[in-house]
Amino acid sequence: MRSLARLAAAGVLGAALVAAGCNGGPPHETAPAEPPASPEARLEGLTALDARVASVSWTLAKANADLCPVSRQRAGWTLHSASQYGAELRPLAERRFGLEGDLPGILVAPSDSPAAKAGLAPGDLIVAVNGQALAAGAGGAGESYDGLKANIAVVDGALSRGPAQLTVRRDGADRTVELRPVLACAYDTQVDISDTPRSRFDGRHVFITNTMAELARNDDELAFALGHELAHGVLEHRTQPDVTGVKGASNWAISMRRGLSLSAEADADKMGVYLVTRAGFDPYQGIEFLSRLEEANPLLRSPQVNMGGIYEGTSTRRRALQPTLTEVTARKADGRALIP
């Protein structure tokens, strides 16, 4: 799912994000901006980035369901609607994805997700679930997330009870598919538009800016950035009581030791290495993402203080993670559980 600001602008700077673990730090001098890309190019570029982020975040969420304090039955997709888009991009999105009003359309269905296994793909439009029609909405000119949010609540409610029958429209023809959700961490990932590389976790969602995601040279590095934020969820650094789901089976041991402190960011780095490894990514490649952050903003070589969080310099963070890397490698080689 995407945030409203993400879609309303789609190339215009979004509001500044609250800082968190892989925080890009304060702004620094940048080169003059290039001429803006065409609306078509922006939409395609953002769609490709969405697919990459969705695939990595889904892999992390599924592999670490037992560690998350809240998990739920999920399809693994990323949904959007025509009503979320502003005037410039809405007609393009409607043509590209077959969107209509508030009806949820498939933006991304990662290859190993229940959505993909059910045959769903970008361009599919969900019009009903278990025989209950979803609301297309009034189709106002202004961008709004409310209608899609209500439809997603209906779909999620059905999936929480197990396999669901979805009526899906593709190229004007309706068909029914059965979707069998699987347990995964309850937190969705959203891509926001900003020229500052930042990521955060608010207790409900993992947020990452397009600039942050684009720094990652491979999926291992992207997994490190996303895994750090998911680690804040696992460690319950930021909780929201209205996030529904079930407690992960292995979360109890971590919960016994939880507690927000000035070491929260370092703790999230270490837990993130475990989450990345459990999901099949290479943590040694992953921590190279810290080098990308340093290249993007040399100020990050020094400690940063932002919104009460203490962020060590990138070299210090790399050194601090070496014992954790050694530990997870040994545990994996010995066949021991990857639970810190």
N, C-alpha and C positions, 0 to 999 in steps of 0.2 A: 504494500500500500504506500501511497505517496502523501506528503503533506501538501496542503493547499498552496503554500508559498512556492513549493517546488514546481507546481504545475502552472500557476498563474503567470509566472514570469518566464520560466524556461529559457534562460539566457540573460535575464536581468538579475542583478545582485539581490540575494535574499537578505533577510534581517540577520544580524550577527547572532551566532549561536552561543549558548552557554558553554564555557570551557569544560573539558573533561580529559580523560586519561591520555589519549594520543593527541592532545591539544597542539595545534600548530603554533601557538605562542602569539605574541603581539605582531601586528602587521609590520612589514619591512618594505624597503624600497623595491619597486618592481619595474620591469621594462614597460614602455608605452603599450597600451592595449592595441590588439590587432582589430581591424575592421570586423564588425559583427557578422557572424555567419547567417546564411539565409534561414528562414523559419524551418524549411524542410531539412536542412543539414543539422540544425539544432535538435529537431525532434529525433532524427535518426541517431545522432550521437548520444543523446540522453538515453534512448532506448537500448543501445548497445551497452552503455554503462550500467543501466538498470539490470540487464540480463547477467552481467558479470557479478555485480554485487549480490543479486538475488541467489545465484547459484552457490556462492561461497557462504553466504549467511545461512542458507537453508542447510547446507552440509554441517555447519557448526551447530545449528539449533537441533538437528535430528540426532547427531552423535552425542550431545551432552544433555539430553532430556533428563537423565537420572540425577544430574548435578544441579539443575535449575530449581530454584525455590518454587517456581510455577511453570508447569508444562500443560499442554492441552493437545487435543486431536487437531492436526493441521493438514492442509492440502499441499503446502509448499509453494503455492503460486504467489504472484504479485498482481494485484487487481487495480484497475483504474476506471474512470468513467468520463464521458464527454463533458459532463457538467463541471468537472474539476478544471478544465482547460479554459484559458482566457480567449478573447475574441480572435487573436491572431492564429493560435495553434489549434483551436477546436475543430475547424473544418478539416484540417490536415489529419488530425487524430481520428476523426470520424471515418474518413476515407481509408486511412492506413489500418485501423483496428476494428472497423465495423461497429463503432460505439454508438449508443443511443441514450441520451438523457442520463439518468442516474443508474442505469443497469450496469452491473459489474462486468467488465471485459478482462480477458486474460492479457496482461502485459508481458509476463514472464512465467514459464512453467519449467523449472529446472529438470534436467533429463532424468534424475532419479527420484523425482517427487511423485506423490500420489496423483497430482494433477496430470503430469505427463503420462503416467502409466494408464490413466483413464482416457488418454487420447486427446487431451486438451492442449491447445497451442495458442500463441498470440493471434488475435483476430477473432477468437471465440467469444461469444456474448452469453452470459448466464441469464436466462429469462425466468426460470422457476426452479424451486428446490422441493423435492418430495411432493410435487403437484401444486405447491403454493407459488402463485405468480409474484414476481418481484416488481416493485414500483418503478416505472420509467421516469416519473416526476413530471413537473410542469414544463421543463425545458427552458428556463429563463436564460437571459443573455449573460448574466453575471456568473462568475465561477463560484462554485459551492461544493463542499465535501459532505454536507449533511445527508443528502439523499443516498449517496454511496455508502456512507457509514451505516445508515439504517438497513440497507440491503445486506451489507456484510454481516451485520448482527444476526440477520435471519439465517444466512448461510452457515455462519459459525455455530449457531445454535443447533442446526441440523447435524453438522459434523460432530458436535460434541456427543451426540447420541450414537455415533457409529457411521457405517456406510450410508451414503445419501444418493438419491436419484436426482441428477441435474438435467434440466432441459436447456440445451445449448444451441445457439443459433450461429451458423457459419454460412456466409455467402447467401443469406436469406432463407436458408433451410434449417428447420429445427430437428434435433435428434435428442435422444435420452441416453445419458451415460451414467454408469455407477462409479462413484468416487469413494475409495476406501482410505480415509485419513490415517495418519500414524502419529504417535506421540512425539512431540518436539517442544523445545523451549517456547514459552508463550509469547516471547517478545518479537514483534515484527521489526524489520529494518527499513529505514527510509533514507533516500538520497535527497539532500537539500542543495540548493544552488548558492554558492558563495565563492569568492576568489581567495578565501582563506582556508588552508587545509586544517579542518577540525573534525572531531568526532565526539560523541557524548552518549550517555545513557540516562534516561529520565525516570526509570522505574517501570516504564511501559514499552518503550521503543529504543532501539539503537539507531542513532542518527550519524550519518557521515556525509560530508560535503563532497560534491563532485570533484573539487580540486584535490581533496584528500585521497579519494579513491583512485584518481588518475595518477597519483604519485607511485602507486604500487606497480612494480614491473612484472609481477606474476601473482598467481592466486595465493601462494604461500605468504607473500608480503601483505596482500589484502586481508587474508585470514588473521594475521597478527593484529592489524588495526581493528578489525571487527571483533576479534576474540578478546581483546583488551576490554572493550565496552561490554561484551557479554559477561566477562568476568566480574564486572561491577554488579551485574544482576545475580550471578551465582553467589557472590559474597554478600549480597543483600546490602550494598552500600546505599542504594536508593530504592526504596520500596513504595508501592502504591497499593493500598488495600483493595481496590476495586479490580485488580487484574485477576481474572478468573482462571482456574485450572487446578491441577493437582501438584502436590509437592513431589519433586524428583526423589526416586527411591534411595539415592546415595547422598542427597543433600544434607541429611541430618548431621553427619560428622562435621561438615563445613560450618553449618549453622551454629554448632556448639562453640565454635571458635570465632564467630563473626564479631564485628564491631568496627564502626567507622573511626578512623584515626588518621593522624598525619601520614601514616604509611600506606594509606588506601591506594594510591597510584602505583606504588611499588608492588603491593600485594596483587593488584589487578594485572600488572605485567607478568608476575610469576604464574598466577592462575591462568592467564591467557595462554601461556606456553603449554600448559596441560590441555586446555580446551582445543587448541590448534592441533596438538599431537593426537588427541583422541579422535579428531575428525579426519585424520589421515594426511594432514598437511605437514610439510617439513619445517620444524621450528627454527632450525639453523638458518634456512633461507628466509623464514618469516621475520626474524629480528633484523634483517638487513633493511627492513622498512624504516628503522630508525635512521639509517644513513640517508634515505630519501628525504625524511623530514629535515635533517640537518642541512642537506643541499638546498632545500627549498627555503629554509630560514636559518642562517648561521647563528642567530641568537639562541637557538635551542641547544647549543653546545654548553650553555650555562644554565644553572637551575632557574626555574620560573615559578612564580606564585600567582595563581589565578583563581578567583572565586573560592578561596580557602584551600585549594589543592596545592600540593608541593610536587613539582615535576623536576626530577633530577635532570642534569644534562644528558644528552644522548649517549655519550661515551660511558658515563657512569651507569646508565640504564643497561647498556650492553654488558658491561662487566658484571653487574649485579645479577644478570640472568644466566651467567655461565654455570653456576652450581645447579640451577634448575634444569638447564639443558642436559647436563650430565646425569642428573637424577632421572629425568623422564626417559633418556636413552637406556639407562640401566634397567629401569622398570620394564620397559618395552622388551628388551632383550631377554629378561628373566621371565617374561609372561606374567608379571605382576600387574595388578589393577592400576590404572593411571588415575589415581585419586590422591591428591596431596594430603 
